[in-house]
Structure formats: C-alpha cells, structure tokens
Amino acid sequence: MRHIGAVQAVVTAAEYDREPTAAELDAIEREMPVITAEVELLDAQITVLDRPVTEVDAQRLRRARRKVLAARRSLTNQAAAVGVGA
C-alpha cells in the first residue's frame, strides 16, 4: 500500500498562524465594551457561586446585567446606523 502525502510545502500561512487583520482588530475594538461588560457579569456570577446571595451581591448582579444589555444595545445601534448610512 502506498502512502499518499502532500508533494509541496504549504505556501500560504495557515488560518491560525497569522496576525489579525486591521478589520478584525477594528471589530474587536468595537465589541470591547460588550466583552468588558460580559466579563464583569461573569465575575459577579462567580462571586456568588459558593455563598448565599446578599443584597449587595444582588445589586451587583443586576447592575452587571444592565451593563451587558446596554453595551449590546449600543453595539447593535451602531451596526444599524452603519447599515443605514452605507
């Protein structure tokens, strides 16, 4: 039985072996408020995993959820404005 393999070396870089493009970096920058808000929400949720939820914890969770929703709304409105203006 004969083994079949690649005859030539790969000419282009693999998808995972390259730097992000300017467009990808811009997209990450636009989404950074949402990412930050989601990290804060996750942090608040982790805090209350192993203990009873106090009133302060509940306020922190509510605040973090509102912040995530506001960041998502803002990002969606920005995308809609770009879509309408294009």
N, CA and C atoms as an extended XYZ file, in Angstrom:
258
Properties=species:S:1:pos:R:3:atomname:S:1:resname:S:1:resid:I:1 pbc="F F F"
N         0.854       -1.169        0.000 N   MET     1
C         0.000        0.000        0.000 CA  MET     1
C         0.901        1.233        0.000 C   MET     1
N         0.551        2.180       -0.803 N   ARG     2
C         1.354        3.380       -0.953 CA  ARG     2
C         0.744        4.520       -0.155 C   ARG     2
N         1.583        5.245        0.591 N   HIS     3
C         1.112        6.383        1.383 CA  HIS     3
C         0.980        7.608        0.490 C   HIS     3
N        -0.131        8.288        0.582 N   ILE     4
C        -0.348        9.488       -0.208 CA  ILE     4
C        -0.137       10.690        0.703 C   ILE     4
N         0.724       11.592        0.325 N   GLY     5
C         1.017       12.772        1.131 CA  GLY     5
C         1.180       13.993        0.249 C   GLY     5
N         1.313       15.125        0.872 N   ALA     6
C         1.492       16.364        0.139 CA  ALA     6
C         2.861       16.370       -0.523 C   ALA     6
N         2.899       16.823       -1.756 N   VAL     7
C         4.143       16.865       -2.501 CA  VAL     7
C         4.856       18.191       -2.267 C   VAL     7
N         4.083       19.266       -2.128 N   GLN     8
C         4.670       20.588       -1.949 CA  GLN     8
C         4.427       21.088       -0.535 C   GLN     8
N         5.331       21.965       -0.093 N   ALA     9
C         5.149       22.610        1.206 CA  ALA     9
C         4.032       23.648        1.087 C   ALA     9
N         3.409       23.941        2.184 N   VAL    10
C         2.338       24.927        2.199 CA  VAL    10
C         2.925       26.299        1.892 C   VAL    10
N         2.316       26.990        0.938 N   VAL    11
C         2.827       28.289        0.509 CA  VAL    11
C         2.255       29.402        1.368 C   VAL    11
N         0.976       29.344        1.666 N   THR    12
C         0.346       30.387        2.469 CA  THR    12
C         0.294       29.952        3.925 C   THR    12
N         0.214       30.926        4.790 N   ALA    13
C         0.148       30.634        6.221 CA  ALA    13
C        -1.188       29.979        6.543 C   ALA    13
N        -1.163       29.121        7.525 N   ALA    14
C        -2.405       28.501        7.977 CA  ALA    14
C        -3.292       29.559        8.623 C   ALA    14
N        -4.566       29.308        8.651 N   GLU    15
C        -5.531       30.268        9.185 CA  GLU    15
C        -5.210       30.671       10.620 C   GLU    15
N        -4.740       29.757       11.417 N   TYR    16
C        -4.455       30.037       12.825 CA  TYR    16
C        -3.047       30.591       13.031 C   TYR    16
N        -2.264       30.668       11.971 N   ASP    17
C        -0.863       31.062       12.100 CA  ASP    17
C        -0.601       32.432       11.477 C   ASP    17
N        -1.465       33.387       11.756 N   ARG    18
C        -1.275       34.721       11.208 CA  ARG    18
C        -1.746       35.761       12.208 C   ARG    18
N        -1.351       36.990       11.978 N   GLU    19
C        -1.779       38.099       12.822 CA  GLU    19
C        -3.181       38.537       12.402 C   GLU    19
N        -3.944       39.139       13.314 N   PRO    20
C        -5.267       39.631       12.927 CA  PRO    20
C        -5.143       40.795       11.952 C   PRO    20
N        -6.098       40.872       11.058 N   THR    21
C        -6.110       41.964       10.089 CA  THR    21
C        -6.597       43.243       10.763 C   THR    21
N        -6.449       44.351       10.074 N   ALA    22
C        -6.912       45.634       10.604 CA  ALA    22
C        -8.426       45.610       10.812 C   ALA    22
N        -9.150       44.970        9.902 N   ALA    23
C       -10.606       44.888       10.034 CA  ALA    23
C       -10.998       44.069       11.262 C   ALA    23
N       -10.277       42.976       11.514 N   GLU    24
C       -10.565       42.156       12.690 CA  GLU    24
C       -10.260       42.916       13.978 C   GLU    24
N        -9.164       43.659       13.985 N   LEU    25
C        -8.833       44.466       15.161 CA  LEU    25
C        -9.870       45.561       15.394 C   LEU    25
N       -10.371       46.166       14.315 N   ASP    26
C       -11.421       47.177       14.444 CA  ASP    26
C       -12.703       46.573       15.013 C   ASP    26
N       -13.039       45.373       14.560 N   ALA    27
C       -14.246       44.701       15.068 CA  ALA    27
C       -14.096       44.386       16.552 C   ALA    27
N       -12.922       43.939       16.959 N   ILE    28
C       -12.681       43.657       18.376 CA  ILE    28
C       -12.795       44.936       19.190 C   ILE    28
N       -12.241       46.017       18.662 N   GLU    29
C       -12.299       47.305       19.357 CA  GLU    29
C       -13.743       47.785       19.526 C   GLU    29
N       -14.568       47.596       18.479 N   ARG    30
C       -15.981       47.989       18.570 CA  ARG    30
C       -16.725       47.145       19.598 C   ARG    30
N       -16.366       45.885       19.716 N   GLU    31
C       -17.053       44.969       20.628 CA  GLU    31
C       -16.477       44.979       22.043 C   GLU    31
N       -15.419       45.710       22.280 N   MET    32
C       -14.754       45.695       23.581 CA  MET    32
C       -15.673       46.096       24.748 C   MET    32
N       -16.564       47.093       24.615 N   PRO    33
C       -17.472       47.383       25.737 CA  PRO    33
C       -18.371       46.192       26.098 C   PRO    33
N       -18.822       45.444       25.103 N   VAL    34
C       -19.646       44.265       25.369 CA  VAL    34
C       -18.809       43.195       26.058 C   VAL    34
N       -17.605       42.987       25.584 N   ILE    35
C       -16.718       41.984       26.166 CA  ILE    35
C       -16.431       42.325       27.627 C   ILE    35
N       -16.113       43.580       27.882 N   THR    36
C       -15.817       44.014       29.249 CA  THR    36
C       -17.026       43.836       30.161 C   THR    36
N       -18.198       44.207       29.669 N   ALA    37
C       -19.422       44.068       30.468 CA  ALA    37
C       -19.712       42.600       30.758 C   ALA    37
N       -19.508       41.734       29.784 N   GLU    38
C       -19.750       40.307       29.999 CA  GLU    38
C       -18.759       39.719       30.999 C   GLU    38
N       -17.517       40.186       30.972 N   VAL    39
C       -16.526       39.723       31.954 CA  VAL    39
C       -16.939       40.156       33.358 C   VAL    39
N       -17.424       41.391       33.497 N   GLU    40
C       -17.882       41.866       34.807 CA  GLU    40
C       -19.073       41.055       35.307 C   GLU    40
N       -19.995       40.724       34.403 N   LEU    41
C       -21.138       39.891       34.786 CA  LEU    41
C       -20.670       38.507       35.221 C   LEU    41
N       -19.763       37.925       34.479 N   LEU    42
C       -19.236       36.614       34.840 CA  LEU    42
C       -18.544       36.655       36.194 C   LEU    42
N       -17.801       37.710       36.441 N   ASP    43
C       -17.133       37.873       37.730 CA  ASP    43
C       -18.152       37.947       38.867 C   ASP    43
N       -19.236       38.687       38.654 N   ALA    44
C       -20.283       38.791       39.676 CA  ALA    44
C       -20.955       37.438       39.905 C   ALA    44
N       -21.179       36.697       38.832 N   GLN    45
C       -21.805       35.385       38.965 CA  GLN    45
C       -20.888       34.402       39.689 C   GLN    45
N       -19.611       34.449       39.391 N   ILE    46
C       -18.658       33.559       40.060 CA  ILE    46
C       -18.583       33.879       41.544 C   ILE    46
N       -18.670       35.153       41.879 N   THR    47
C       -18.591       35.573       43.277 CA  THR    47
C       -19.677       34.921       44.126 C   THR    47
N       -20.856       34.757       43.589 N   VAL    48
C       -21.974       34.242       44.384 CA  VAL    48
C       -22.189       32.741       44.233 C   VAL    48
N       -21.290       32.058       43.572 N   LEU    49
C       -21.465       30.618       43.379 CA  LEU    49
C       -21.429       29.827       44.677 C   LEU    49
N       -20.535       30.178       45.571 N   ASP    50
C       -20.318       29.343       46.746 CA  ASP    50
C       -20.798       29.971       48.050 C   ASP    50
N       -21.694       30.920       47.948 N   ARG    51
C       -22.219       31.542       49.164 CA  ARG    51
C       -23.631       32.066       48.900 C   ARG    51
N       -24.374       32.307       49.947 N   PRO    52
C       -25.713       32.881       49.758 CA  PRO    52
C       -25.612       34.295       49.183 C   PRO    52
N       -26.575       34.640       48.368 N   VAL    53
C       -26.572       35.953       47.717 CA  VAL    53
C       -27.069       37.000       48.705 C   VAL    53
N       -26.230       37.995       48.954 N   THR    54
C       -26.627       39.111       49.813 CA  THR    54
C       -27.274       40.187       48.956 C   THR    54
N       -27.820       41.200       49.595 N   GLU    55
C       -28.442       42.299       48.862 CA  GLU    55
C       -27.411       43.025       47.995 C   GLU    55
N       -26.210       43.188       48.520 N   VAL    56
C       -25.139       43.837       47.745 CA  VAL    56
C       -24.788       42.989       46.518 C   VAL    56
N       -24.721       41.676       46.689 N   ASP    57
C       -24.448       40.785       45.562 CA  ASP    57
C       -25.553       40.879       44.511 C   ASP    57
N       -26.793       40.909       44.977 N   ALA    58
C       -27.922       41.008       44.055 CA  ALA    58
C       -27.869       42.314       43.266 C   ALA    58
N       -27.525       43.404       43.936 N   GLN    59
C       -27.386       44.686       43.246 CA  GLN    59
C       -26.264       44.636       42.217 C   GLN    59
N       -25.155       44.010       42.592 N   ARG    60
C       -24.024       43.901       41.675 CA  ARG    60
C       -24.401       43.085       40.441 C   ARG    60
N       -25.145       41.991       40.645 N   LEU    61
C       -25.596       41.176       39.520 CA  LEU    61
C       -26.541       41.954       38.611 C   LEU    61
N       -27.499       42.657       39.206 N   ARG    62
C       -28.435       43.456       38.409 CA  ARG    62
C       -27.707       44.533       37.617 C   ARG    62
N       -26.775       45.204       38.270 N   ARG    63
C       -26.004       46.260       37.608 CA  ARG    63
C       -25.198       45.691       36.442 C   ARG    63
N       -24.583       44.529       36.659 N   ALA    64
C       -23.778       43.903       35.611 CA  ALA    64
C       -24.656       43.464       34.439 C   ALA    64
N       -25.841       42.914       34.717 N   ARG    65
C       -26.762       42.513       33.645 CA  ARG    65
C       -27.219       43.723       32.837 C   ARG    65
N       -27.550       44.812       33.555 N   ARG    66
C       -27.964       46.041       32.847 CA  ARG    66
C       -26.841       46.585       31.976 C   ARG    66
N       -25.617       46.494       32.475 N   LYS    67
C       -24.469       46.994       31.719 CA  LYS    67
C       -24.259       46.166       30.445 C   LYS    67
N       -24.423       44.851       30.538 N   VAL    68
C       -24.303       43.988       29.360 CA  VAL    68
C       -25.382       44.342       28.343 C   VAL    68
N       -26.614       44.484       28.815 N   LEU    69
C       -27.709       44.826       27.901 CA  LEU    69
C       -27.485       46.181       27.234 C   LEU    69
N       -27.021       47.154       27.999 N   ALA    70
C       -26.767       48.487       27.441 CA  ALA    70
C       -25.640       48.431       26.411 C   ALA    70
N       -24.594       47.672       26.691 N   ALA    71
C       -23.477       47.566       25.748 CA  ALA    71
C       -23.916       46.867       24.466 C   ALA    71
N       -24.712       45.814       24.602 N   ARG    72
C       -25.220       45.117       23.411 CA  ARG    72
C       -26.136       46.020       22.601 C   ARG    72
N       -26.991       46.776       23.296 N   ARG    73
C       -27.892       47.694       22.607 CA  ARG    73
C       -27.094       48.745       21.839 C   ARG    73
N       -26.082       49.286       22.482 N   SER    74
C       -25.252       50.299       21.852 CA  SER    74
C       -24.543       49.735       20.608 C   SER    74
N       -23.991       48.540       20.720 N   LEU    75
C       -23.325       47.919       19.594 CA  LEU    75
C       -24.295       47.654       18.447 C   LEU    75
N       -25.489       47.192       18.776 N   THR    76
C       -26.499       46.932       17.757 CA  THR    76
C       -26.926       48.224       17.072 C   THR    76
N       -27.116       49.288       17.863 N   ASN    77
C       -27.489       50.579       17.270 CA  ASN    77
C       -26.389       51.117       16.370 C   ASN    77
N       -25.129       50.930       16.769 N   GLN    78
C       -24.015       51.375       15.922 CA  GLN    78
C       -24.004       50.621       14.596 C   GLN    78
N       -24.222       49.305       14.681 N   ALA    79
C       -24.243       48.492       13.468 CA  ALA    79
C       -25.412       48.881       12.569 C   ALA    79
N       -26.557       49.181       13.176 N   ALA    80
C       -27.715       49.596       12.393 CA  ALA    80
C       -27.471       50.958       11.737 C   ALA    80
N       -26.811       51.860       12.456 N   ALA    81
C       -26.523       53.176       11.898 CA  ALA    81
C       -25.558       53.082       10.733 C   ALA    81
N       -24.582       52.191       10.846 N   VAL    82
C       -23.632       51.995        9.751 CA  VAL    82
C       -24.346       51.380        8.559 C   VAL    82
N       -25.246       50.441        8.824 N   GLY    83
C       -26.002       49.788        7.752 CA  GLY    83
C       -26.912       50.770        7.028 C   GLY    83
N       -27.512       51.698        7.756 N   VAL    84
C       -28.407       52.679        7.149 CA  VAL    84
C       -27.607       53.731        6.389 C   VAL    84
N       -26.453       54.107        6.952 N   GLY    85
C       -25.634       55.130        6.326 CA  GLY    85
C       -24.855       54.635        5.129 C   GLY    85
N       -24.746       53.326        4.973 N   ALA    86
C       -23.946       52.771        3.867 CA  ALA    86
C       -24.652       52.813        2.552 C   ALA    86
